[in-house]
Structures are given as structure tokens and as C-alpha cells.
Amino acid sequence: VSCGAAAGLAVAFGAPVGGVLFSLEEAASFWNQSLTWRIFFTSMISNFVLDVLSRYYDKNYTGLTNFSDISGIGFELAEIPVFLIVGAIGGLLGALFNYTNYHVTVYRLTWLRAKWTRVLEAIVITMFTATLLFMMAYFHPHCVPIDANTGESELAITGLCEPGSFSATAATATQTPEGIVRRIFRSKTSAFDLPTQIILWLVYSALACWTCGVGVASGVFIPSLLCGALWGLIVSSLCHMIFPGQ
């Protein structure tokens, strides 16, 4: 069952590692090293078969992963150390996430054992999240001209901004994590300034760490993608500030 679930997600999204993480998070009732290799091998083979068949039946096939049109965008040799630093710090942040979530889980198992306390915790998290996102949009609206929107005009929420502009923070707070990741990849130029990026990253990282393991049907896969995308966006904005015009 775990191998089948991982293979299905790997084929659907073209992501073998994502299939392994999904199986770990949702499908498996236990986990060990042997099962890890079996699931990863199953995901890799299913992904390989999909790639071969797609190339045979679709002559315009360009690959399994296609977030947006990135033609003409390359990188230079001098940028590789930046990529390494981003990955290294991202690994440390992931370790911090695991460490913090471990202690949150221990506290939850120790003090929130009754069913009504788990329900109450979910309600408190929901109310806190809604309040925090509203306050974030209220105190830091980050008004952007509507012409600079990314083409998703239905998300152009005016909020406290002047007519002819929209609140990028409010538009982001009303989206799902999947929608925010999609918007980051679709944008030709970032719709978020650096303070907004940092606020969103801190807020969603903290919420993801808190909600992971709560007594509702939720996961950590998409929130991890969102936090990683925001982290990369922050580093990109810092590089543009340090090396303007590059």
C-alpha cells in the first residue's frame, strides 16, 4: 500500500522524492530503512516508465517538471556558491523545524491526550491563524499597482490600499499554500517586497511547525514547499539588492 501510494503521487507530480514523503506522511503505519529504499525504488521506476512513455507518445514532451516558462534563464559559475549556501542554510532550518516540532509533539502527547483537548487545539489554531493573517494584511498591506499584478486579477484585493492598487499581503493571505507557490513561480517579477517575503516566511514556517501533528487531516508536504520557495525568494531579493543589475 505504501509503495503504491508513493508511486501514484510520483507519477502524478513527476516527483519520486515527493512520493516517498507522501507515503511517509499519509500512507505508512510504520517506517524503517528497508521500507524507505523499497518505496523510493518503486517511485523512481514508476517515474522512469512515465517519462519513457511520455516521450514516445508526445513529440513535444519537455520533461516531467514544468513550473512555468523559464526559457532564456540560466545561471553563471559564480552563482553556484550561492546555491550551495542556500541549500546548506535550508538544511539547518529544516533541522531546526524538526527539533521544534519534536518538542511540540512531545508536549501534545503529554498534555493533550483527551479527545476534547485535541479538538480544542484545532479550534485555537484555526482562530489564531485567521487572526494572524488578518493582522498581517492590516498592518503591512504592501500596496502594489494593479497593473503589476501577476495576471490573477481575481486575487487583486484592495484592502487598505488606494484605488488602482491592491494589497499583495491580503491577496496572499486569502490563498492556499499551493496558490502562493504557484504565484511565486508564475511571477515575472516578485509581487512581494523583501519585508513581506520575510513576514510570510516566518509566519508560515511557525504555523507549519505548530500544525504538523495536530488532530486534523493535514500534512507538511505543501507547507514545506511554500517555506522553501519563500526562503529562495528572500535570498534572490537579497542578491538583487547586493548586486543590482546582475
C-alpha positions in Angstrom: 0.0 0.0 0.0 2.8 2.4 0.9 4.7 1.7 -2.3 1.5 2.1 -4.4 0.6 5.4 -2.8 4.2 6.7 -3.4 4.2 5.5 -7.0 0.9 7.2 -7.7 2.0 10.6 -6.4 5.4 10.3 -8.1 3.6 9.7 -11.4 1.0 12.4 -10.8 3.5 15.2 -10.0 6.7 13.8 -11.5 8.4 13.8 -8.1 9.9 10.5 -6.8 11.1 12.0 -3.6 7.7 13.7 -3.1 6.1 10.2 -3.4 8.4 8.9 -0.6 7.5 11.9 1.6 3.8 11.4 0.9 3.9 7.8 1.8 5.8 8.5 5.0 3.3 11.2 5.9 0.0 9.7 4.9 0.1 6.0 3.9 2.6 4.1 6.1 1.6 2.9 9.5 5.2 2.1 10.4 8.6 3.1 8.9 12.1 1.6 8.7 15.2 1.8 6.5 14.2 -1.2 4.4 10.8 0.3 3.6 12.4 3.6 2.6 14.5 2.0 -0.1 11.6 -0.1 -1.4 9.3 2.9 -1.7 12.0 5.1 -3.2 12.8 2.4 -5.8 9.1 2.0 -6.7 8.7 5.7 -7.1 11.8 6.0 -9.2 10.8 3.1 -11.5 7.2 4.5 -11.9 8.6 7.9 -12.7 11.0 6.4 -15.3 8.3 4.5 -17.0 6.1 7.6 -17.2 9.0 9.6 -18.7 9.7 6.9 -21.3 6.0 6.6 -22.4 5.5 10.4 -22.4 8.5 10.8 -24.8 7.1 8.1 -27.0 3.5 9.4 -27.3 4.2 13.2 -27.1 6.8 14.6 -29.5 6.6 18.0 -27.8 7.4 16.5 -24.4 9.8 18.7 -22.4 10.0 16.8 -19.1 8.0 15.9 -16.1 8.7 19.1 -14.1 7.4 22.4 -15.6 6.6 25.1 -13.2 6.5 28.0 -15.7 8.1 29.4 -18.8 11.8 29.8 -17.8 13.3 29.9 -21.3 16.3 32.2 -21.5 17.0 32.0 -17.8 20.3 30.4 -17.0 23.0 30.7 -14.3 26.7 31.5 -14.2 29.5 29.6 -12.5 29.9 32.4 -9.9 26.3 31.7 -8.7 26.9 28.1 -7.7 28.3 29.1 -4.2 25.1 31.0 -3.6 23.1 27.8 -4.4 25.3 25.8 -2.0 24.8 28.4 0.7 21.0 28.4 0.2 20.9 24.6 0.4 23.2 24.4 3.5 21.2 27.0 5.4 18.0 25.4 4.2 19.2 22.1 5.7 19.9 23.8 9.0 16.5 25.4 9.0 14.9 22.0 8.3 16.8 20.5 11.3 15.5 23.4 13.4 12.0 22.7 12.2 12.3 19.0 13.1 13.7 19.8 16.5 11.0 22.3 17.3 8.2 20.1 16.0 9.5 17.2 18.1 9.2 19.1 21.3 5.7 20.4 20.2 4.7 16.8 19.6 6.0 15.6 23.0 4.1 18.4 24.7 1.0 17.5 22.7 1.2 13.8 23.6 1.8 14.6 27.3 -0.8 17.3 28.0 -3.3 17.0 25.2 -4.4 13.4 25.5 -8.1 13.7 25.9 -10.2 13.9 22.7 -11.8 17.3 23.6 -8.4 18.9 24.1 -7.3 17.8 20.6 -10.5 19.3 19.1 -9.9 22.5 21.2 -6.3 22.7 20.0 -7.5 22.6 16.3 -10.1 25.3 17.0 -7.5 27.5 18.7 -5.0 27.0 15.8 -7.7 27.9 13.3 -8.7 31.1 15.2 -5.1 32.1 15.7 -4.2 31.5 12.0 -7.1 33.6 10.8 -6.4 36.4 13.2 -2.7 36.4 12.4 -3.2 36.5 8.6 -5.7 39.3 9.0 -3.4 41.4 11.2 -0.6 40.7 8.8 -2.7 42.2 5.9 -3.9 45.1 8.1 -0.6 46.3 9.5 1.6 45.5 6.4 -0.7 45.7 3.3 2.2 46.3 0.8 0.2 48.1 -1.9 1.1 47.3 -5.5 -0.4 48.8 -8.7 -3.0 46.5 -10.2 -1.1 46.7 -13.5 1.8 45.0 -11.8 -0.4 42.0 -10.8 0.7 38.6 -12.0 -2.4 38.2 -14.2 -4.6 36.8 -11.5 -7.0 39.7 -11.3 -9.4 37.9 -9.1 -6.8 38.0 -6.4 -6.3 41.8 -6.6 -7.8 42.6 -3.1 -7.8 46.3 -2.5 -7.8 46.1 1.3 -6.5 49.3 2.8 -4.7 50.4 -0.4 -5.7 53.4 -2.6 -7.9 52.9 -5.6 -5.9 51.5 -8.5 -3.7 49.3 -6.3 -4.1 46.0 -4.4 -2.7 44.6 -1.2 -0.2 41.8 -2.1 -0.2 40.7 1.6 -4.0 40.4 1.7 -4.1 38.6 -1.7 -1.6 36.1 -0.4 -3.3 35.6 3.0 -6.5 34.5 1.2 -4.8 31.9 -0.9 -3.9 28.3 -0.2 -0.2 27.4 0.2 -0.4 25.7 -3.3 -1.7 29.0 -4.7 1.1 31.0 -3.2 3.8 28.6 -4.5 2.2 28.8 -8.0 2.1 32.6 -7.8 5.8 32.8 -6.9 6.8 30.6 -9.9 4.4 32.4 -12.3 5.5 36.0 -11.4 8.0 37.5 -13.9 8.9 40.0 -11.1 8.1 39.3 -7.5 4.9 40.8 -6.3 6.2 40.8 -2.7 8.8 43.2 -1.3 11.6 41.9 1.0 9.8 42.7 4.3 6.6 40.9 3.0 8.7 37.9 2.0 10.3 37.7 5.4 7.0 38.1 7.2 5.3 35.4 5.1 8.2 33.1 5.6 8.3 33.5 9.4 4.5 33.2 9.7 4.1 30.2 7.5 7.1 28.4 8.9 5.9 28.8 12.5 2.3 27.8 11.6 3.6 24.7 9.7 5.7 23.7 12.7 2.7 24.1 15.1 0.1 22.4 12.9 2.2 19.4 11.9 0.7 16.6 14.1 -2.5 18.4 15.1 -5.6 16.2 15.3 -7.0 17.1 11.8 -6.3 15.8 8.3 -3.3 18.0 7.4 0.2 17.5 6.1 3.6 19.1 5.9 4.5 18.4 2.3 2.9 21.5 0.7 3.8 23.8 3.6 7.4 22.7 3.2 7.4 23.6 -0.5 5.9 27.0 0.4 8.5 27.7 3.1 11.3 26.6 0.8 10.0 28.8 -2.1 9.8 31.8 0.2 13.3 31.2 1.5 14.7 31.1 -2.0 12.7 34.2 -2.9 14.3 36.0 0.1 17.8 35.0 -0.9 17.0 36.2 -4.5 15.8 39.6 -3.3 18.9 40.0 -1.1 21.2 39.1 -4.1 19.4 41.7 -6.2 19.9 44.3 -3.5 23.6 43.5 -3.1 24.3 43.1 -6.8 21.9 45.5 -8.6 21.6 45.0 -12.3 23.1 41.5 -12.2 
